[in-house]
Amino acid sequence: MLSCKELSVDVGPNGPRILDRATAQFKGGALNAVIGPSGCGKTTLVKAMLGILPSEGEVSYAGERIYKSSDLQGMLSFAPQFSIAHERLTVNEALQYALDLCVRDGVVKAKRIEEILKRIGLDEHRTKKVGDLSGGQLRRLGLGLELVGDPQCMVCDEVTSGLDPKSEDQILEVLQRLRDEQEKTFICIIHNLAKLEEFDWITVVYEGVVIFQGELEALNRYFDIPDALHLYDKLNEHDIEYWRERWKGSDTDVAVHSEIAAVKAPPPPGPIAQTWTLLLRRALLFKRDRGYWLLTLGITIGFPLLVTIFAWDGIPQLRGLSMDSSAGFMERASEDLRYRIDAMEMASLVTGLILFQVILLTLMGSNNGAREIAGERQLYEKERFAGLSAGAYASSKLIFASSVAILQGLWMMLFVRYICEFPGVASLQAGVLVLCCVSMTAICLGFSAIFDSADKASLLSVYLVGFQLPLSGIVLALPEALVWVCRPFINAYWGWGGYFSSMLETRLYDAYRLESSEWIPSAGLSLAVLGLHFVLGAVMVFWGCQQKRWN
Ligand SMILES: Nc1ncnc2c1ncn2[C@@H]1O[C@H](COP(=O)(O)OP(=O)(O)OP(=O)(O)O)[C@@H](O)[C@H]1O
């Protein structure tokens, strides 16, 4: 079934070799165990075979060479060390969404979900939230999630580790029944050597090298031990070179299994159907995550309120200045010193208020995007391995986060404009504020797709927001040489400029011009630059989602 030849994994170009010329063959329609002391390279071996880790050497499945993970799609599934599913979904929902991402045919899906629930013994727990399951139930759900695509072969990393004996037996029973009734192949990394008699074929890995393959009896004979529990003591008696050479020179024939033909499941649904499924699941998870939606709602409503609080004292004068530009205004301003000072103060208040709106929108953008992908990266990697398209995933994240950002930008514009009676072209202001929030959301989503840790992505997003004010050069003067190095990348500058330009035909704009003659970008240019920021963010999201980020 699955086999590898001279497979090696190095950590980085000059790093240590953590898998060294491993050669192994796993048995089809059987329970295969992979054992070895902790840290010996079991996970590395299976991940290298599945194309999850870059490696040198050959991998084959049913006699066909495998070059990348996607070559195994529809034939093999992988259950990583820690079962992963969204904690806020019920067992039924987790399985249903996994099926929707993996299987096209509605009748097959309805039948399969019932079969899986019964097989993994979670039928009566189908309405329980994943987060409320016990360790054993969680592992069984993990298995159920691997079964949705009906793969011929399943690789399970420590599917029984850390479980009580009863739960361990339950899981092994599920695997054995699947082997006997459906000829499924399992390759399981296990730690409990007392359970080896339940397995048909055993692979021993030691210090990154495969040093034995065979049945339990042959293992006991080969290592000259009374039972498998003595294996690790025996391994310690010699160094790795001894064991490597002994296995190389041994006449044990591992090519004993007749090759089973590959069976490939039908292709998964197309990217549009997968995007739709992911959007539905994201909306449900958003609704269930009370803390997150309360925070999002809180900042969406609270931030515009904050802006108007800061505007409060100046609102009466603001209203006086906000009418359309009328003839004689400039003349009057230049004659009347008092009026001129008032106008300049108003212009500086408005500058601050616009900047404040824009900065708060970038903060909302960082909240929308920074944790979105990195926070569920392992789940995504697992679903991608099972057939989820990276493009569908990236699109669903962009659509969902941008929808939230559009609402936030619109609400900020409407609320502040109404309370402060800001003049200017409403559609331009809405466009600029919405795009400010959406583009920052996309950039932070990009960080979330590029970095493997949600904390790193959040930290970078917070720094980016923190630098908006000083690097925009609006309130604090930037050194001349830096102005046009920084500004093209500073969301807040274009948000501010675009908004200010929407007031071109008003007294406020003229009042600002009394104080400053600096160039202000037009609303059109600002919208174009913010649009480019969004495109950059979207490219980062698509590129980041294409990369492999397994733990
Ligand atoms: N990215 C990495 N960088 C450096 N060392 C690594 C990396 N990944 C794994 N290793 C090292 O390679 C060795 C094999 O790791 P692996 O996870 O394959 O072991 P394992 O046998 O599955 O361990 P366990 O049974 O404890 O899960 C370990 O010493 C581990 O520290």
Residues whose N, C-alpha, C, O or C-beta is under 5 A from the ligand:
A	BS01	LIG	V11 I18 P37 S38 G39 C40 G41 K42 T43 T44
